[in-house]
Amino acid sequence: MKKLLVFTLALAMLLGMMLPAVAEGGYKIAILTGTTSQGEEEYRAAERLAVEYPDVVITDTYPDNFSSEVETTIGKLLQFAENPEVKAIIMCQAVQGATAAFTKIRETRPDILLIAGVAAEDPADIAGAADLVMGVDEINGGYQIVGTAKEWGAEVLVHYSFARHMGYETIVARYNIMKEEAELAGIELVFRDAPDPTGDAGMTGAQTFILSDVPKVMEEYAGKKVAFFTTNCGMQEPLQAAVLKEANALYPLPCCPSPFHGFPSSLELEVEPEEWGNVETYLRKMAARLNELGAINRVSTWPVGVNMSIILGGFEYAKDYIENGGERVDLAKLHEVMTKVASQSPDLTTYVDADGNNITNYFMIFFDRVDFNDYL
């Protein structure tokens, strides 16, 4: 409870510094996120925006078992649109149901700006339904993961995922790049089938599997350096915890890169209020802890919370559009707001699908990885 209070107060301070005042009344911005079990960063960002701007921001969450409760997710988005004051809807993560709901909303409320983050559905479909889509650059992420593993001397790279995720075009594209790059680097890529957290075993079963399987892998490849990656948010903390216990285990990147994605729990490091306004302070604390654990050269992430940035940046983008008008897809404006909320300039590129089609309103976000030696 104490950690939750600290997190909430800290994020409130961050938002106070990062977000200018929104005109009270006149319009509302609706935000739909997952619960804390699947995406705490975006949940907390939306929660605090609602606290900061109670007359403007309204929030809700989609079900934890979203893959089997698609109608519930659709219903929540349609309910937002029934409010005539709602002028923008932001959904992150945009899980199953987003495309259907946005398509339906467009039929009756063409005035609403629709923003999707970290989309789980076909890129062309969600981009056709939403005005703007943002996501982690999983394509370049594939190169980054293997490149980091190679730099650290990995001989094996383990990829944990499950059938549902391996049906996502962007995840498959990243995996294929990892396979190609691993072969070129002389690294053995191993796919390990993990339980789907939305399945019968739930998140607890998926996390338990990771904690028990990492030692098995390390025993199987005794004496070798093994890098680990998983496609699921809820599996990051147990994977980090398991890697930290194994001297030859490596963790190149979380699926949603961020200093706050699993690390506060796995490293037992609370986020102090001032660290939300100065992420470098938290990165230095992470570096010190990793150094204590002998993991300074085998763990990395991005220096910003990418999903949190999508919520905060999406809010800024929507506010500017509602108040000032302009184009619904404005790359210069998007780069401006994302740089502002992240305090770093991201690489933003449009998504090119497996058939070579350039999806001009689907933007991939990419940052350089952290070398924690720089923060000691």
Short mmCIF file of the C-alpha atoms (twelve columns), coordinates in Angstrom:
data_MODEL
# 
_entry.id   MODEL 
# 
loop_
_atom_site.group_PDB 
_atom_site.id 
_atom_site.type_symbol 
_atom_site.label_atom_id 
_atom_site.label_alt_id 
_atom_site.label_comp_id 
_atom_site.label_asym_id 
_atom_site.label_seq_id 
_atom_site.Cartn_x 
_atom_site.Cartn_y 
_atom_site.Cartn_z 
_atom_site.pdbx_PDB_model_num 
ATOM 1   C CA . MET A 1   0.000   0.000   0.000   1 
ATOM 2   C CA . LYS A 2   2.883   2.318   0.853   1 
ATOM 3   C CA . LYS A 3   4.536   1.622   -2.513  1 
ATOM 4   C CA . LEU A 4   1.252   2.316   -4.313  1 
ATOM 5   C CA . LEU A 5   0.851   5.640   -2.509  1 
ATOM 6   C CA . VAL A 6   4.410   6.646   -3.336  1 
ATOM 7   C CA . PHE A 7   3.848   5.701   -6.992  1 
ATOM 8   C CA . THR A 8   0.620   7.701   -7.170  1 
ATOM 9   C CA . LEU A 9   2.058   10.813  -5.537  1 
ATOM 10  C CA . ALA A 10  5.175   10.602  -7.658  1 
ATOM 11  C CA . LEU A 11  3.274   10.400  -10.901 1 
ATOM 12  C CA . ALA A 12  1.085   13.303  -9.827  1 
ATOM 13  C CA . MET A 13  4.214   15.429  -9.394  1 
ATOM 14  C CA . LEU A 14  5.524   14.338  -12.788 1 
ATOM 15  C CA . LEU A 15  2.288   15.240  -14.513 1 
ATOM 16  C CA . GLY A 16  2.214   18.586  -12.750 1 
ATOM 17  C CA . MET A 17  5.627   19.405  -14.215 1 
ATOM 18  C CA . MET A 18  5.026   17.961  -17.671 1 
ATOM 19  C CA . LEU A 19  1.466   18.909  -18.553 1 
ATOM 20  C CA . PRO A 20  0.213   22.477  -18.915 1 
ATOM 21  C CA . ALA A 21  -3.218  23.393  -17.689 1 
ATOM 22  C CA . VAL A 22  -6.167  22.090  -19.671 1 
ATOM 23  C CA . ALA A 23  -9.107  24.380  -20.106 1 
ATOM 24  C CA . GLU A 24  -11.741 23.259  -17.642 1 
ATOM 25  C CA . GLY A 25  -14.967 21.999  -19.161 1 
ATOM 26  C CA . GLY A 26  -16.057 22.093  -22.770 1 
ATOM 27  C CA . TYR A 27  -14.744 18.665  -23.724 1 
ATOM 28  C CA . LYS A 28  -13.581 15.360  -22.308 1 
ATOM 29  C CA . ILE A 29  -10.788 12.947  -23.198 1 
ATOM 30  C CA . ALA A 30  -11.522 9.290   -22.435 1 
ATOM 31  C CA . ILE A 31  -8.708  6.825   -21.696 1 
ATOM 32  C CA . LEU A 32  -9.028  3.028   -21.636 1 
ATOM 33  C CA . THR A 33  -6.159  0.933   -20.235 1 
ATOM 34  C CA . GLY A 34  -5.564  -2.477  -18.774 1 
ATOM 35  C CA . THR A 35  -5.453  -3.068  -15.034 1 
ATOM 36  C CA . THR A 36  -2.249  -3.013  -13.003 1 
ATOM 37  C CA . SER A 37  -1.718  -6.746  -13.586 1 
ATOM 38  C CA . GLN A 38  -1.091  -6.288  -17.307 1 
ATOM 39  C CA . GLY A 39  0.058   -2.674  -17.749 1 
ATOM 40  C CA . GLU A 40  0.619   -0.698  -14.587 1 
ATOM 41  C CA . GLU A 41  2.446   2.199   -16.234 1 
ATOM 42  C CA . GLU A 42  -0.387  3.166   -18.535 1 
ATOM 43  C CA . TYR A 43  -2.977  2.526   -15.805 1 
ATOM 44  C CA . ARG A 44  -1.201  4.858   -13.366 1 
ATOM 45  C CA . ALA A 45  -0.673  7.520   -16.031 1 
ATOM 46  C CA . ALA A 46  -4.387  7.515   -16.887 1 
ATOM 47  C CA . GLU A 47  -5.344  7.460   -13.214 1 
ATOM 48  C CA . ARG A 48  -3.283  10.511  -12.388 1 
ATOM 49  C CA . LEU A 49  -4.462  12.420  -15.459 1 
ATOM 50  C CA . ALA A 50  -7.984  11.872  -14.164 1 
ATOM 51  C CA . VAL A 51  -6.963  13.210  -10.761 1 
ATOM 52  C CA . GLU A 52  -5.187  16.228  -12.260 1 
ATOM 53  C CA . TYR A 53  -8.019  17.063  -14.680 1 
ATOM 54  C CA . PRO A 54  -11.247 15.616  -13.250 1 
ATOM 55  C CA . ASP A 55  -13.457 17.777  -15.475 1 
ATOM 56  C CA . VAL A 56  -11.665 16.679  -18.622 1 
ATOM 57  C CA . VAL A 57  -10.350 13.116  -18.279 1 
ATOM 58  C CA . ILE A 58  -12.490 10.018  -17.787 1 
ATOM 59  C CA . THR A 59  -10.991 6.525   -17.508 1 
ATOM 60  C CA . ASP A 60  -11.900 2.865   -17.481 1 
ATOM 61  C CA . THR A 61  -10.123 -0.498  -17.801 1 
ATOM 62  C CA . TYR A 62  -10.610 -3.477  -20.066 1 
ATOM 63  C CA . PRO A 63  -10.817 -6.984  -18.499 1 
ATOM 64  C CA . ASP A 64  -7.691  -8.925  -17.555 1 
ATOM 65  C CA . ASN A 65  -9.014  -11.801 -19.674 1 
ATOM 66  C CA . PHE A 66  -9.485  -9.430  -22.591 1 
ATOM 67  C CA . SER A 67  -9.002  -12.083 -25.271 1 
ATOM 68  C CA . SER A 68  -12.118 -13.932 -24.078 1 
ATOM 69  C CA . GLU A 69  -14.102 -10.830 -23.067 1 
ATOM 70  C CA . VAL A 70  -13.850 -8.821  -26.268 1 
ATOM 71  C CA . GLU A 71  -17.474 -7.679  -26.098 1 
ATOM 72  C CA . THR A 72  -16.843 -6.082  -22.713 1 
ATOM 73  C CA . THR A 73  -13.942 -4.093  -24.127 1 
ATOM 74  C CA . ILE A 74  -16.000 -2.984  -27.120 1 
ATOM 75  C CA . GLY A 75  -18.859 -1.976  -24.846 1 
ATOM 76  C CA . LYS A 76  -16.630 0.245   -22.723 1 
ATOM 77  C CA . LEU A 77  -15.304 2.094   -25.760 1 
ATOM 78  C CA . LEU A 78  -18.809 2.554   -27.176 1 
ATOM 79  C CA . GLN A 79  -19.947 3.868   -23.809 1 
ATOM 80  C CA . PHE A 80  -17.264 6.559   -23.970 1 
ATOM 81  C CA . ALA A 81  -18.556 7.630   -27.388 1 
ATOM 82  C CA . GLU A 82  -22.133 7.923   -26.125 1 
ATOM 83  C CA . ASN A 83  -21.040 10.954  -24.121 1 
ATOM 84  C CA . PRO A 84  -21.329 13.940  -26.507 1 
ATOM 85  C CA . GLU A 85  -18.627 15.804  -24.553 1 
ATOM 86  C CA . VAL A 86  -16.018 13.160  -25.373 1 
ATOM 87  C CA . LYS A 87  -13.877 14.525  -28.208 1 
ATOM 88  C CA . ALA A 88  -10.986 12.044  -28.040 1 
ATOM 89  C CA . ILE A 89  -10.475 8.435   -26.955 1 
ATOM 90  C CA . ILE A 90  -7.045  7.016   -26.122 1 
ATOM 91  C CA . MET A 91  -6.615  3.259   -25.705 1 
ATOM 92  C CA . CYS A 92  -3.348  1.720   -24.531 1 
ATOM 93  C CA . GLN A 93  -2.850  -1.127  -24.802 1 
ATOM 94  C CA . ALA A 94  -5.203  -1.436  -27.771 1 
ATOM 95  C CA . VAL A 95  -6.125  -5.088  -27.275 1 
ATOM 96  C CA . GLN A 96  -8.679  -7.165  -29.168 1 
ATOM 97  C CA . GLY A 97  -11.900 -5.237  -29.748 1 
ATOM 98  C CA . ALA A 98  -10.294 -1.879  -30.453 1 
ATOM 99  C CA . THR A 99  -10.724 -2.108  -34.226 1 
ATOM 100 C CA . ALA A 100 -14.375 -3.158  -34.041 1 
ATOM 101 C CA . ALA A 101 -15.229 -0.478  -31.483 1 
ATOM 102 C CA . PHE A 102 -13.387 2.316   -33.289 1 
ATOM 103 C CA . THR A 103 -15.051 1.354   -36.574 1 
ATOM 104 C CA . LYS A 104 -18.475 1.516   -34.934 1 
ATOM 105 C CA . ILE A 105 -17.681 4.808   -33.221 1 
ATOM 106 C CA . ARG A 106 -16.577 6.315   -36.527 1 
ATOM 107 C CA . GLU A 107 -20.018 5.615   -38.000 1 
ATOM 108 C CA . THR A 108 -21.872 7.817   -35.503 1 
ATOM 109 C CA . ARG A 109 -19.150 10.076  -34.029 1 
ATOM 110 C CA . PRO A 110 -16.741 11.073  -36.807 1 
ATOM 111 C CA . ASP A 111 -15.738 14.089  -34.702 1 
ATOM 112 C CA . ILE A 112 -13.950 11.961  -32.069 1 
ATOM 113 C CA . LEU A 113 -10.153 11.684  -32.354 1 
ATOM 114 C CA . LEU A 114 -9.225  8.013   -31.900 1 
ATOM 115 C CA . ILE A 115 -5.723  7.111   -30.664 1 
ATOM 116 C CA . ALA A 116 -4.495  3.528   -30.205 1 
ATOM 117 C CA . GLY A 117 -1.290  2.547   -28.420 1 
ATOM 118 C CA . VAL A 118 0.509   -0.817  -28.483 1 
ATOM 119 C CA . ALA A 119 -2.050  -2.401  -30.787 1 
ATOM 120 C CA . ALA A 120 -2.707  -6.140  -30.539 1 
ATOM 121 C CA . GLU A 121 -4.684  -6.416  -33.766 1 
ATOM 122 C CA . ASP A 122 -3.665  -6.414  -37.417 1 
ATOM 123 C CA . PRO A 123 -1.760  -3.158  -38.088 1 
ATOM 124 C CA . ALA A 124 -3.683  -2.331  -41.249 1 
ATOM 125 C CA . ASP A 125 -7.015  -2.974  -39.527 1 
ATOM 126 C CA . ILE A 126 -6.376  -0.856  -36.436 1 
ATOM 127 C CA . ALA A 127 -4.789  1.908   -38.527 1 
ATOM 128 C CA . GLY A 128 -7.875  1.925   -40.734 1 
ATOM 129 C CA . ALA A 129 -10.141 2.380   -37.720 1 
ATOM 130 C CA . ALA A 130 -8.040  4.787   -35.602 1 
ATOM 131 C CA . ASP A 131 -6.770  8.234   -36.492 1 
ATOM 132 C CA . LEU A 132 -3.372  7.619   -34.940 1 
ATOM 133 C CA . VAL A 133 -1.588  4.465   -33.788 1 
ATOM 134 C CA . MET A 134 1.579   4.378   -31.692 1 
ATOM 135 C CA . GLY A 135 3.648   1.385   -30.700 1 
ATOM 136 C CA . VAL A 136 7.052   0.172   -29.628 1 
ATOM 137 C CA . ASP A 137 9.325   -0.224  -32.646 1 
ATOM 138 C CA . GLU A 138 9.448   -3.994  -32.351 1 
ATOM 139 C CA . ILE A 139 11.212  -4.287  -35.702 1 
ATOM 140 C CA . ASN A 140 14.288  -2.330  -34.645 1 
ATOM 141 C CA . GLY A 141 13.807  -3.855  -31.195 1 
ATOM 142 C CA . GLY A 142 14.646  -7.240  -32.711 1 
ATOM 143 C CA . TYR A 143 17.983  -5.907  -33.934 1 
ATOM 144 C CA . GLN A 144 18.581  -4.207  -30.588 1 
ATOM 145 C CA . ILE A 145 17.905  -7.344  -28.512 1 
ATOM 146 C CA . VAL A 146 20.246  -9.549  -30.548 1 
ATOM 147 C CA . GLY A 147 22.866  -6.818  -30.834 1 
ATOM 148 C CA . THR A 148 22.913  -6.388  -27.062 1 
ATOM 149 C CA . ALA A 149 23.067  -10.146 -26.486 1 
ATOM 150 C CA . LYS A 150 25.994  -10.414 -28.912 1 
ATOM 151 C CA . GLU A 151 27.803  -7.507  -27.239 1 
ATOM 152 C CA . TRP A 152 27.472  -9.303  -23.899 1 
ATOM 153 C CA . GLY A 153 28.836  -12.560 -25.299 1 
ATOM 154 C CA . ALA A 154 25.595  -14.571 -25.339 1 
ATOM 155 C CA . GLU A 155 25.734  -18.005 -26.943 1 
ATOM 156 C CA . VAL A 156 22.002  -18.719 -26.534 1 
ATOM 157 C CA . LEU A 157 18.935  -16.463 -26.770 1 
ATOM 158 C CA . VAL A 158 15.673  -17.765 -25.265 1 
ATOM 159 C CA . HIS A 159 12.394  -16.306 -26.554 1 
ATOM 160 C CA . TYR A 160 9.357   -16.949 -24.307 1 
ATOM 161 C CA . SER A 161 5.931   -16.497 -25.889 1 
ATOM 162 C CA . PHE A 162 2.649   -18.291 -26.660 1 
ATOM 163 C CA . ALA A 163 0.282   -18.867 -29.562 1 
ATOM 164 C CA . ARG A 164 -1.841  -15.730 -29.089 1 
ATOM 165 C CA . HIS A 165 1.150   -13.399 -29.166 1 
ATOM 166 C CA . MET A 166 2.720   -15.272 -32.064 1 
ATOM 167 C CA . GLY A 167 -0.389  -14.339 -34.030 1 
ATOM 168 C CA . TYR A 168 0.505   -10.625 -33.819 1 
ATOM 169 C CA . GLU A 169 2.151   -9.372  -36.994 1 
ATOM 170 C CA . THR A 170 4.623   -7.067  -35.253 1 
ATOM 171 C CA . ILE A 171 5.702   -9.705  -32.700 1 
ATOM 172 C CA . VAL A 172 6.212   -12.251 -35.473 1 
ATOM 173 C CA . ALA A 173 8.206   -9.696  -37.485 1 
ATOM 174 C CA . ARG A 174 10.460  -9.043  -34.495 1 
ATOM 175 C CA . TYR A 175 10.907  -12.766 -33.881 1 
ATOM 176 C CA . ASN A 176 11.875  -13.370 -37.502 1 
ATOM 177 C CA . ILE A 177 14.452  -10.592 -37.315 1 
ATOM 178 C CA . MET A 178 15.799  -12.081 -34.086 1 
ATOM 179 C CA . LYS A 179 16.155  -15.462 -35.799 1 
ATOM 180 C CA . GLU A 180 18.036  -13.965 -38.742 1 
ATOM 181 C CA . GLU A 181 20.269  -11.760 -36.608 1 
ATOM 182 C CA . ALA A 182 20.982  -14.533 -34.097 1 
ATOM 183 C CA . GLU A 183 22.116  -16.831 -36.901 1 
ATOM 184 C CA . LEU A 184 24.420  -14.132 -38.268 1 
ATOM 185 C CA . ALA A 185 25.794  -13.539 -34.764 1 
ATOM 186 C CA . GLY A 186 26.370  -17.225 -34.106 1 
ATOM 187 C CA . ILE A 187 23.784  -17.258 -31.305 1 
ATOM 188 C CA . GLU A 188 21.386  -20.192 -30.861 1 
ATOM 189 C CA . LEU A 189 17.802  -18.900 -30.731 1 
ATOM 190 C CA . VAL A 190 15.486  -21.094 -28.645 1 
ATOM 191 C CA . PHE A 191 11.705  -20.650 -28.606 1 
ATOM 192 C CA . ARG A 192 10.107  -21.681 -25.285 1 
ATOM 193 C CA . ASP A 193 6.327   -22.044 -25.236 1 
ATOM 194 C CA . ALA A 194 4.993   -20.323 -22.092 1 
ATOM 195 C CA . PRO A 195 1.450   -20.344 -20.653 1 
ATOM 196 C CA . ASP A 196 -0.781  -17.547 -21.912 1 
ATOM 197 C CA . PRO A 197 -1.628  -15.307 -18.909 1 
ATOM 198 C CA . THR A 198 -5.180  -14.970 -20.248 1 
ATOM 199 C CA . GLY A 199 -5.589  -18.768 -20.261 1 
ATOM 200 C CA . ASP A 200 -6.673  -21.206 -17.565 1 
ATOM 201 C CA . ALA A 201 -3.449  -20.880 -15.543 1 
ATOM 202 C CA . GLY A 202 -3.832  -17.096 -15.400 1 
ATOM 203 C CA . MET A 203 -1.045  -14.649 -14.703 1 
ATOM 204 C CA . THR A 204 0.060   -16.552 -11.599 1 
ATOM 205 C CA . GLY A 205 0.607   -19.710 -13.610 1 
ATOM 206 C CA . ALA A 206 2.550   -17.844 -16.298 1 
ATOM 207 C CA . GLN A 207 4.797   -16.152 -13.749 1 
ATOM 208 C CA . THR A 208 5.393   -19.397 -11.869 1 
ATOM 209 C CA . PHE A 209 6.410   -21.069 -15.122 1 
ATOM 210 C CA . ILE A 210 9.008   -18.394 -15.861 1 
ATOM 211 C CA . LEU A 211 10.500  -18.586 -12.364 1 
ATOM 212 C CA . SER A 212 10.874  -22.355 -12.632 1 
ATOM 213 C CA . ASP A 213 11.948  -22.566 -16.264 1 
ATOM 214 C CA . VAL A 214 14.889  -20.138 -16.237 1 
ATOM 215 C CA . PRO A 215 16.943  -22.337 -13.848 1 
ATOM 216 C CA . LYS A 216 16.140  -25.341 -16.058 1 
ATOM 217 C CA . VAL A 217 17.427  -23.506 -19.110 1 
ATOM 218 C CA . MET A 218 20.595  -22.452 -17.315 1 
ATOM 219 C CA . GLU A 219 21.183  -26.049 -16.253 1 
ATOM 220 C CA . GLU A 220 20.577  -27.272 -19.796 1 
ATOM 221 C CA . TYR A 221 23.108  -24.785 -21.162 1 
ATOM 222 C CA . ALA A 222 25.529  -24.994 -18.235 1 
ATOM 223 C CA . GLY A 223 28.626  -22.838 -18.677 1 
ATOM 224 C CA . LYS A 224 27.081  -20.747 -21.474 1 
ATOM 225 C CA . LYS A 225 25.823  -17.182 -21.384 1 
ATOM 226 C CA . VAL A 226 22.081  -17.199 -22.063 1 
ATOM 227 C CA . ALA A 227 19.986  -14.131 -22.928 1 
ATOM 228 C CA . PHE A 228 16.251  -14.170 -22.131 1 
ATOM 229 C CA . PHE A 229 13.322  -12.278 -23.652 1 
ATOM 230 C CA . THR A 230 9.558   -12.589 -23.215 1 
ATOM 231 C CA . THR A 231 6.768   -10.960 -25.196 1 
ATOM 232 C CA . ASN A 232 4.405   -10.509 -22.216 1 
ATOM 233 C CA . CYS A 233 4.260   -7.573  -19.786 1 
ATOM 234 C CA . GLY A 234 3.205   -9.621  -16.759 1 
ATOM 235 C CA . MET A 235 6.161   -11.996 -17.213 1 
ATOM 236 C CA . GLN A 236 8.825   -9.277  -17.058 1 
ATOM 237 C CA . GLU A 237 9.204   -9.079  -13.270 1 
ATOM 238 C CA . PRO A 238 9.610   -12.846 -12.703 1 
ATOM 239 C CA . LEU A 239 11.974  -13.088 -15.687 1 
ATOM 240 C CA . GLN A 240 14.086  -10.251 -14.301 1 
ATOM 241 C CA . ALA A 241 14.098  -11.839 -10.841 1 
ATOM 242 C CA . ALA A 242 15.132  -15.220 -12.249 1 
ATOM 243 C CA . VAL A 243 17.874  -13.718 -14.438 1 
ATOM 244 C CA . LEU A 244 19.337  -11.774 -11.523 1 
ATOM 245 C CA . LYS A 245 19.925  -15.029 -9.641  1 
ATOM 246 C CA . GLU A 246 21.941  -16.606 -12.468 1 
ATOM 247 C CA . ALA A 247 25.463  -15.287 -13.099 1 
ATOM 248 C CA . ASN A 248 25.431  -16.261 -16.793 1 
ATOM 249 C CA . ALA A 249 21.868  -15.083 -17.507 1 
ATOM 250 C CA . LEU A 250 21.285  -11.904 -19.536 1 
ATOM 251 C CA . TYR A 251 18.266  -9.600  -19.901 1 
ATOM 252 C CA . PRO A 252 18.668  -7.328  -22.960 1 
ATOM 253 C CA . LEU A 253 15.255  -5.595  -22.994 1 
ATOM 254 C CA . PRO A 254 11.677  -5.723  -21.646 1 
ATOM 255 C CA . CYS A 255 8.850   -6.149  -24.141 1 
ATOM 256 C CA . CYS A 256 7.666   -2.600  -23.348 1 
ATOM 257 C CA . PRO A 257 11.026  -0.983  -22.591 1 
ATOM 258 C CA . SER A 258 11.069  1.192   -19.466 1 
ATOM 259 C CA . PRO A 259 12.993  1.632   -16.204 1 
ATOM 260 C CA . PHE A 260 9.686   1.022   -14.438 1 
ATOM 261 C CA . HIS A 261 8.583   -2.141  -16.274 1 
ATOM 262 C CA . GLY A 262 9.045   -4.852  -13.655 1 
ATOM 263 C CA . PHE A 263 12.246  -3.396  -12.216 1 
ATOM 264 C CA . PRO A 264 10.846  -1.702  -9.085  1 
ATOM 265 C CA . SER A 265 9.668   -5.138  -7.901  1 
ATOM 266 C CA . SER A 266 12.508  -7.318  -9.182  1 
ATOM 267 C CA . LEU A 267 15.173  -4.936  -7.835  1 
ATOM 268 C CA . GLU A 268 13.121  -3.965  -4.746  1 
ATOM 269 C CA . LEU A 269 13.593  -0.280  -5.530  1 
ATOM 270 C CA . GLU A 270 10.782  2.121   -4.704  1 
ATOM 271 C CA . VAL A 271 10.296  5.078   -7.019  1 
ATOM 272 C CA . GLU A 272 10.724  8.303   -5.065  1 
ATOM 273 C CA . PRO A 273 8.595   11.334  -6.031  1 
ATOM 274 C CA . GLU A 274 11.480  13.349  -7.448  1 
ATOM 275 C CA . GLU A 275 12.587  10.426  -9.623  1 
ATOM 276 C CA . TRP A 276 9.529   10.759  -11.831 1 
ATOM 277 C CA . GLY A 277 10.628  14.267  -12.751 1 
ATOM 278 C CA . ASN A 278 14.256  13.166  -13.152 1 
ATOM 279 C CA . VAL A 279 14.410  9.621   -14.490 1 
ATOM 280 C CA . GLU A 280 18.206  9.750   -14.473 1 
ATOM 281 C CA . THR A 281 18.100  9.708   -10.681 1 
ATOM 282 C CA . TYR A 282 16.210  6.422   -10.762 1 
ATOM 283 C CA . LEU A 283 18.514  5.032   -13.431 1 
ATOM 284 C CA . ARG A 284 21.477  5.764   -11.167 1 
ATOM 285 C CA . LYS A 285 19.751  3.934   -8.326  1 
ATOM 286 C CA . MET A 286 19.082  0.998   -10.646 1 
ATOM 287 C CA . ALA A 287 22.711  0.980   -11.724 1 
ATOM 288 C CA . ALA A 288 23.909  0.879   -8.119  1 
ATOM 289 C CA . ARG A 289 21.605  -2.049  -7.300  1 
ATOM 290 C CA . LEU A 290 22.548  -3.956  -10.445 1 
ATOM 291 C CA . ASN A 291 26.202  -3.416  -9.592  1 
ATOM 292 C CA . GLU A 292 25.605  -4.830  -6.105  1 
ATOM 293 C CA . LEU A 293 24.004  -7.899  -7.685  1 
ATOM 294 C CA . GLY A 294 26.778  -8.405  -10.214 1 
ATOM 295 C CA . ALA A 295 24.368  -7.666  -13.066 1 
ATOM 296 C CA . ILE A 296 25.554  -4.251  -14.292 1 
ATOM 297 C CA . ASN A 297 26.700  -5.698  -17.638 1 
ATOM 298 C CA . ARG A 298 23.808  -8.100  -18.225 1 
ATOM 299 C CA . VAL A 299 20.594  -6.070  -17.795 1 
ATOM 300 C CA . SER A 300 19.284  -3.214  -19.920 1 
ATOM 301 C CA . THR A 301 16.132  -1.291  -20.895 1 
ATOM 302 C CA . TRP A 302 15.194  2.070   -22.432 1 
ATOM 303 C CA . PRO A 303 15.671  5.278   -20.412 1 
ATOM 304 C CA . VAL A 304 11.960  6.187   -20.660 1 
ATOM 305 C CA . GLY A 305 8.626   4.489   -19.894 1 
ATOM 306 C CA . VAL A 306 7.349   4.002   -23.426 1 
ATOM 307 C CA . ASN A 307 3.747   3.008   -22.608 1 
ATOM 308 C CA . MET A 308 3.437   5.818   -20.088 1 
ATOM 309 C CA . SER A 309 4.768   8.173   -22.755 1 
ATOM 310 C CA . ILE A 310 2.079   6.979   -25.163 1 
ATOM 311 C CA . ILE A 311 -0.663  7.854   -22.644 1 
ATOM 312 C CA . LEU A 312 0.847   11.222  -21.705 1 
ATOM 313 C CA . GLY A 313 1.826   12.066  -25.267 1 
ATOM 314 C CA . GLY A 314 -1.548  10.947  -26.570 1 
ATOM 315 C CA . PHE A 315 -3.242  13.214  -24.044 1 
ATOM 316 C CA . GLU A 316 -1.109  16.192  -25.126 1 
ATOM 317 C CA . TYR A 317 -1.740  15.430  -28.787 1 
ATOM 318 C CA . ALA A 318 -5.498  15.116  -28.307 1 
ATOM 319 C CA . LYS A 319 -5.701  18.277  -26.205 1 
ATOM 320 C CA . ASP A 320 -3.853  20.284  -28.842 1 
ATOM 321 C CA . TYR A 321 -6.066  18.914  -31.618 1 
ATOM 322 C CA . ILE A 322 -9.284  19.632  -29.729 1 
ATOM 323 C CA . GLU A 323 -8.268  23.136  -28.703 1 
ATOM 324 C CA . ASN A 324 -6.395  24.266  -31.823 1 
ATOM 325 C CA . GLY A 325 -7.583  22.070  -34.690 1 
ATOM 326 C CA . GLY A 326 -5.231  21.009  -37.456 1 
ATOM 327 C CA . GLU A 327 -4.520  17.702  -39.139 1 
ATOM 328 C CA . ARG A 328 -5.514  14.496  -37.394 1 
ATOM 329 C CA . VAL A 329 -2.159  12.959  -38.326 1 
ATOM 330 C CA . ASP A 330 0.669   15.409  -37.667 1 
ATOM 331 C CA . LEU A 331 4.118   13.834  -37.342 1 
ATOM 332 C CA . ALA A 332 5.788   17.090  -36.289 1 
ATOM 333 C CA . LYS A 333 3.247   17.607  -33.502 1 
ATOM 334 C CA . LEU A 334 3.545   13.973  -32.413 1 
ATOM 335 C CA . HIS A 335 7.338   14.219  -32.239 1 
ATOM 336 C CA . GLU A 336 7.021   17.449  -30.247 1 
ATOM 337 C CA . VAL A 337 4.677   16.023  -27.597 1 
ATOM 338 C CA . MET A 338 6.513   12.702  -27.306 1 
ATOM 339 C CA . THR A 339 9.843   14.488  -26.829 1 
ATOM 340 C CA . LYS A 340 8.215   16.667  -24.196 1 
ATOM 341 C CA . VAL A 341 6.731   13.876  -22.100 1 
ATOM 342 C CA . ALA A 342 9.729   11.560  -22.479 1 
ATOM 343 C CA . SER A 343 12.355  14.291  -22.015 1 
ATOM 344 C CA . GLN A 344 14.225  12.615  -24.871 1 
ATOM 345 C CA . SER A 345 13.841  12.709  -28.634 1 
ATOM 346 C CA . PRO A 346 12.500  9.410   -30.011 1 
ATOM 347 C CA . ASP A 347 12.937  7.985   -33.472 1 
ATOM 348 C CA . LEU A 348 9.463   7.905   -35.041 1 
ATOM 349 C CA . THR A 349 8.961   5.880   -38.209 1 
ATOM 350 C CA . THR A 350 5.849   4.712   -39.983 1 
ATOM 351 C CA . TYR A 351 5.128   1.000   -39.969 1 
ATOM 352 C CA . VAL A 352 5.784   -1.009  -43.104 1 
ATOM 353 C CA . ASP A 353 3.875   -4.300  -43.056 1 
ATOM 354 C CA . ALA A 354 4.944   -7.738  -44.265 1 
ATOM 355 C CA . ASP A 355 3.706   -6.934  -47.788 1 
ATOM 356 C CA . GLY A 356 5.720   -3.717  -47.981 1 
ATOM 357 C CA . ASN A 357 2.738   -1.420  -47.440 1 
ATOM 358 C CA . ASN A 358 3.575   1.822   -45.625 1 
ATOM 359 C CA . ILE A 359 0.899   2.549   -43.005 1 
ATOM 360 C CA . THR A 360 1.177   6.311   -42.739 1 
ATOM 361 C CA . ASN A 361 -0.727  6.814   -39.469 1 
ATOM 362 C CA . TYR A 362 0.977   3.956   -37.567 1 
ATOM 363 C CA . PHE A 363 4.079   5.275   -35.798 1 
ATOM 364 C CA . MET A 364 6.808   3.128   -34.266 1 
ATOM 365 C CA . ILE A 365 8.700   4.572   -31.266 1 
ATOM 366 C CA . PHE A 366 12.352  3.735   -30.682 1 
ATOM 367 C CA . PHE A 367 14.973  4.813   -28.120 1 
ATOM 368 C CA . ASP A 368 18.569  3.754   -27.554 1 
ATOM 369 C CA . ARG A 369 19.105  1.239   -24.745 1 
ATOM 370 C CA . VAL A 370 20.666  2.055   -21.382 1 
ATOM 371 C CA . ASP A 371 24.241  1.097   -20.536 1 
ATOM 372 C CA . PHE A 372 24.018  1.159   -16.749 1 
ATOM 373 C CA . ASN A 373 27.790  1.633   -16.461 1 
ATOM 374 C CA . ASP A 374 27.137  5.216   -17.571 1 
ATOM 375 C CA . TYR A 375 25.029  5.770   -14.440 1 
ATOM 376 C CA . LEU A 376 27.444  4.510   -11.795 1 
# 
